[in-house]
Amino acid sequence: MIHFEYPWLFLLLPLPLFVYFLAPARERSNESIYAPSLMMLAEEQPAAEHNSSKLLISLVTLTWLSFITAMAQPMFVGEPKALQQTDRNMMLAVDISKSMLEEDMQYQGRLVNRLQTVKAVVTDFVEERKGDRLGLILFGEQAYIQTPLTFDLSTVKRLLDEAVVGLAGNKTAIGDAIGLGVKRLQDLPESNRVLILLTDGQNTAGEIEPLKAAELAEKAGVKIYAIGIGADEMVIQGFFGPRRVNPSRDLDEDTLTAIAENTGGQYYRARNVNELEQIYDVLNQIEEIESEDKTFRPEKSLLHYPLLLCLVFGLIVYLNQLGWHRRAHTLLNDQKKRAK
């Protein structure tokens, strides 16, 4: 279906006729002397040229019609499509401190670091959030908003994929990340304020202590789901042979558990990719509040079509006018000679 943004502009179509017929007779008379009209020329010309003048008038008319149509901004409006939305709003806070470079996770048969694992799993999680608004917080020594709450999930995925370790410093400011998430969520509906916090360490930087930030979250009605990532055991080759180490020895599970429980959320432990995927499958079901299905009609601007026609017709008129002026000049000279 074709729709015009400014249909009232079509009222201007007869404007050239009004200008012509309402212009003072004297002006039209002068114009006929110094710049003969197409109709006057047509009377003096043979039949072929008379037809040519009619064609030119038609082209001028089409040029004006195309111009008005373009200015009215035609739009193609498609069939209604369902848009299912929820009232769920989530902030994802992802740790990008130096420790996220630890390669203790197996993904697709190869050893990868923790941030690579998070990107792979969280990207799939984001893709399933159609209808939700998501925001992204990245934190290290500092916390900052990478993506505000938005329905544009492709942007969230892209900016998460572009995140690099050390971009926000090498330390971990868990409290600041929570505080920033609370600040972004506190003005939303109280029943639907969710922060998903993912880290592999303990708070070593920032201005706000994690438990203090959790108190602020509780008061603001923000529910926090915390995820501790990192393997419990890893075999490395040493000078005296292989030995087992705990790469997650710095993970402060007690604090993360307290943060989650104090805000009505839950703490999860992800020791490998499978556990992390299972956690996000669980989170996939939380806090969902279905709202009414909405519909939208896809729109596509058609302005360039009549605008192109206007330019083409206008160019043809201009080129023809050059010829008409030459003929008019010749005609006037002939009339003057006959008059003498």
C-alpha positions in Angstrom: 0.0 0.0 0.0 1.3 3.5 -0.9 1.1 6.1 1.8 2.0 9.8 1.6 3.5 11.6 4.6 2.3 15.0 3.4 -0.7 14.4 1.1 -1.9 18.0 1.5 0.9 19.0 -0.8 -1.1 17.7 -3.7 -3.3 20.8 -3.2 -0.4 22.7 -4.8 -0.8 20.9 -8.2 -3.0 23.7 -9.8 -0.7 26.4 -8.5 1.0 27.1 -11.9 -2.4 27.6 -13.5 -3.5 30.0 -10.7 -0.3 32.0 -11.1 -0.8 32.2 -14.9 -4.4 33.2 -14.9 -4.3 35.5 -11.9 -1.2 37.3 -13.1 -2.0 40.9 -14.3 -2.9 41.0 -18.0 -0.2 43.5 -18.7 2.5 41.2 -17.5 1.2 38.4 -19.7 1.1 40.8 -22.6 4.7 41.8 -22.0 5.7 38.2 -21.7 4.1 37.5 -25.1 6.2 40.3 -26.7 9.6 39.4 -25.2 9.2 35.7 -24.5 6.4 34.2 -26.6 4.5 31.4 -25.0 4.5 27.8 -26.2 0.9 28.2 -27.4 1.7 31.4 -29.4 4.7 29.7 -31.0 2.5 26.7 -31.8 0.1 28.9 -33.7 3.0 30.2 -35.9 4.6 26.9 -36.4 3.8 24.0 -38.7 1.7 21.1 -37.4 4.8 19.1 -36.4 6.1 21.9 -34.3 2.6 22.4 -32.8 2.6 18.8 -31.7 6.1 19.3 -30.3 4.9 22.2 -28.2 2.1 20.1 -26.8 4.6 17.5 -25.9 6.7 20.1 -24.1 3.7 21.3 -22.1 3.0 17.7 -21.1 6.6 17.3 -20.0 6.4 20.5 -17.9 3.2 19.2 -16.3 4.8 15.8 -15.6 7.9 17.6 -14.0 5.6 19.5 -11.7 3.6 16.4 -10.8 6.7 14.4 -10.1 8.1 17.2 -7.9 4.9 17.5 -5.8 4.7 13.7 -5.5 8.3 13.6 -4.2 7.7 16.4 -1.7 4.7 14.5 -0.4 7.1 11.7 0.5 5.5 8.5 -0.7 6.1 5.4 1.4 5.4 1.8 0.8 3.6 0.3 3.8 3.8 -3.5 4.0 1.4 -6.0 5.7 1.1 -5.9 9.5 3.7 -8.1 11.2 3.5 -9.3 14.8 6.1 -8.0 17.2 6.2 -9.9 20.4 7.6 -7.9 23.3 8.2 -8.5 26.9 8.6 -6.0 29.7 11.9 -7.6 30.6 15.0 -5.4 30.9 18.4 -6.8 31.6 21.9 -5.4 32.1 24.8 -7.7 31.4 27.9 -6.9 33.4 30.9 -8.7 31.9 34.4 -8.8 33.5 37.2 -7.9 31.1 40.0 -7.7 33.6 43.4 -9.3 33.0 42.5 -12.6 34.6 39.9 -13.3 31.9 42.9 -14.2 29.6 43.3 -17.5 31.6 43.1 -20.4 29.1 41.3 -23.0 31.2 38.2 -23.6 29.1 37.6 -26.1 26.4 35.5 -24.9 23.5 34.9 -26.8 20.3 37.9 -29.1 21.0 40.4 -26.4 21.7 41.7 -24.5 24.7 40.4 -20.9 24.9 40.5 -18.1 27.4 37.6 -17.2 29.6 36.5 -14.1 27.7 36.3 -16.0 24.4 34.1 -18.6 26.1 31.9 -15.8 27.5 31.6 -14.2 24.1 30.5 -17.5 22.5 27.9 -18.4 25.1 26.5 -14.9 25.9 26.2 -14.1 22.1 23.8 -17.1 21.8 21.9 -15.9 24.9 21.5 -12.4 23.4 20.2 -13.8 20.1 17.3 -15.4 22.0 16.3 -12.2 23.7 14.0 -11.0 21.0 11.5 -8.6 22.5 13.7 -7.8 25.5 15.8 -4.7 26.1 19.4 -5.5 26.9 22.3 -3.3 28.0 26.0 -4.2 28.3 28.4 -3.1 31.0 32.1 -3.9 30.7 34.3 -3.6 33.8 37.9 -4.1 34.9 39.6 -1.5 37.0 36.7 0.8 35.9 33.1 0.1 34.9 31.4 1.7 31.9 28.3 1.4 29.8 29.2 -0.2 26.5 25.5 -0.4 25.3 22.5 1.3 27.0 19.3 -0.6 27.3 18.1 -1.3 23.7 16.1 -3.6 21.5 19.0 -3.5 19.0 20.4 -6.9 20.0 22.8 -7.0 17.0 24.6 -4.0 18.4 24.9 -5.6 21.8 26.4 -8.7 20.2 28.8 -6.7 18.1 30.1 -4.6 20.9 30.5 -7.6 23.2 32.4 -9.4 20.5 34.7 -6.3 20.1 35.5 -6.2 23.9 39.2 -6.9 24.7 40.9 -7.7 28.0 42.6 -4.7 29.6 40.4 -2.1 27.9 39.1 -1.0 31.3 42.2 -1.8 33.3 43.7 -5.0 34.7 42.0 -5.1 38.1 38.4 -5.9 39.0 35.8 -3.4 40.2 32.8 -5.6 40.9 31.1 -3.0 43.2 31.4 -0.2 40.6 29.8 -2.5 38.0 26.9 -3.3 40.2 26.4 0.4 41.1 26.4 1.4 37.4 23.9 -1.3 36.7 21.6 -0.1 39.5 21.8 3.4 38.2 20.6 2.3 34.8 17.8 0.0 36.1 16.4 1.9 39.1 13.9 4.0 37.0 12.4 1.0 35.3 9.3 -1.0 36.5 10.2 -2.4 39.9 9.1 -5.9 39.0 11.6 -6.2 36.2 15.1 -5.0 37.1 17.7 -7.6 36.4 21.4 -7.5 36.5 23.5 -10.5 35.3 27.0 -10.2 36.7 29.8 -12.4 35.3 33.3 -12.4 36.8 36.2 -14.7 37.5 37.8 -12.9 40.5 37.3 -10.8 43.5 36.9 -7.0 44.0 40.3 -5.4 43.8 39.4 -1.9 42.6 36.7 0.7 42.5 35.0 3.1 44.8 32.1 1.0 46.0 32.5 -2.3 48.0 30.5 -5.1 46.4 28.3 -5.7 49.4 27.5 -2.0 49.8 26.6 -2.0 46.1 24.3 -5.0 46.7 22.5 -3.0 49.4 21.9 -0.2 46.9 20.6 -2.8 44.5 18.3 -4.3 47.1 16.9 -0.9 47.9 16.4 -0.1 44.2 14.6 -3.4 43.6 17.3 -4.7 41.3 17.7 -8.5 41.3 21.3 -9.7 40.7 22.2 -13.1 39.2 26.0 -13.7 39.7 28.1 -16.1 37.7 31.6 -17.2 38.7 33.6 -18.5 35.8 36.8 -20.5 35.7 37.9 -24.1 36.0 38.5 -25.6 39.5 41.4 -27.7 38.4 44.0 -27.5 35.6 47.1 -29.6 34.8 50.2 -27.7 33.8 53.7 -28.8 32.9 56.3 -27.7 35.4 60.1 -28.2 35.8 59.5 -31.4 37.8 56.6 -32.7 35.6 52.9 -32.1 35.5 51.1 -30.6 38.5 47.5 -29.7 39.3 46.6 -26.1 40.1 43.4 -24.2 40.8 43.1 -21.4 38.3 40.1 -20.0 40.1 41.7 -19.6 43.5 41.0 -15.8 43.5 37.3 -16.2 42.8 35.4 -14.8 45.8 32.4 -17.1 45.8 31.2 -16.1 49.3 30.8 -12.4 48.2 29.1 -13.3 45.0 26.7 -15.6 46.8 25.9 -12.9 49.3 25.3 -10.3 46.6 22.9 -12.6 44.8 21.0 -13.8 47.8 20.7 -10.3 49.3 19.0 -9.0 46.1 16.7 -12.0 45.6 18.8 -13.5 42.8 21.1 -16.6 42.7 24.8 -17.4 42.4 25.9 -19.9 39.7 29.3 -21.5 39.2 30.5 -22.1 35.6 33.6 -24.4 35.6 33.4 -25.2 31.9 31.5 -24.3 28.7 28.6 -26.7 29.3 27.9 -25.4 32.8 28.0 -21.8 31.5 25.5 -22.8 28.7 23.2 -24.4 31.3 23.3 -21.4 33.5 22.2 -19.1 30.6 19.5 -21.6 29.7 18.2 -21.1 33.3 18.5 -17.3 33.0 16.7 -17.5 29.8 13.5 -18.2 31.7 13.8 -15.7 34.5 11.8 -12.5 35.1 9.7 -12.8 32.0 6.6 -10.7 31.9 4.7 -11.1 28.7 3.0 -8.0 27.4 0.5 -7.6 24.6 1.6 -8.6 21.2 2.2 -5.5 19.1 2.1 -5.2 15.3 4.1 -3.0 13.0 4.0 -2.3 9.3 7.4 -2.2 7.5 7.9 1.0 5.7 10.1 1.8 2.7 10.6 5.3 1.3 9.7 5.7 -2.4 10.7 9.4 -2.6 13.7 8.7 -4.9 11.4 7.4 -7.8 9.4 10.6 -8.4 12.4 12.7 -7.6 14.3 10.9 -10.4 11.4 11.4 -12.8 11.3 15.1 -11.9 15.0 15.4 -12.7 14.7 13.5 -16.0 11.6 15.5 -17.1 13.1 18.7 -16.0 16.3 18.0 -18.0 14.3 17.2 -21.1 12.3 20.5 -20.7 15.5 22.5 -20.3 17.1 21.0 -23.4 13.9 21.6 -25.4 13.6 25.2 -24.1 17.0 26.0 -25.5 15.7 24.9 -28.9 12.4 26.9 -28.4 14.3 30.1 -27.5 16.3 29.8 -30.7 13.2 29.3 -32.7 11.4 32.2 -31.0 14.3 34.5 -31.6 14.3 33.5 -35.3 10.5 33.9 -35.5 10.6 37.4 -34.0 13.3 38.5 -36.5 11.3 37.2 -39.4 8.2 39.0 -38.1 10.2 42.3 -37.9 11.5 41.9 -41.4 8.0 41.3 -42.8 6.7 44.3 -40.9 9.3 46.5 -42.6 
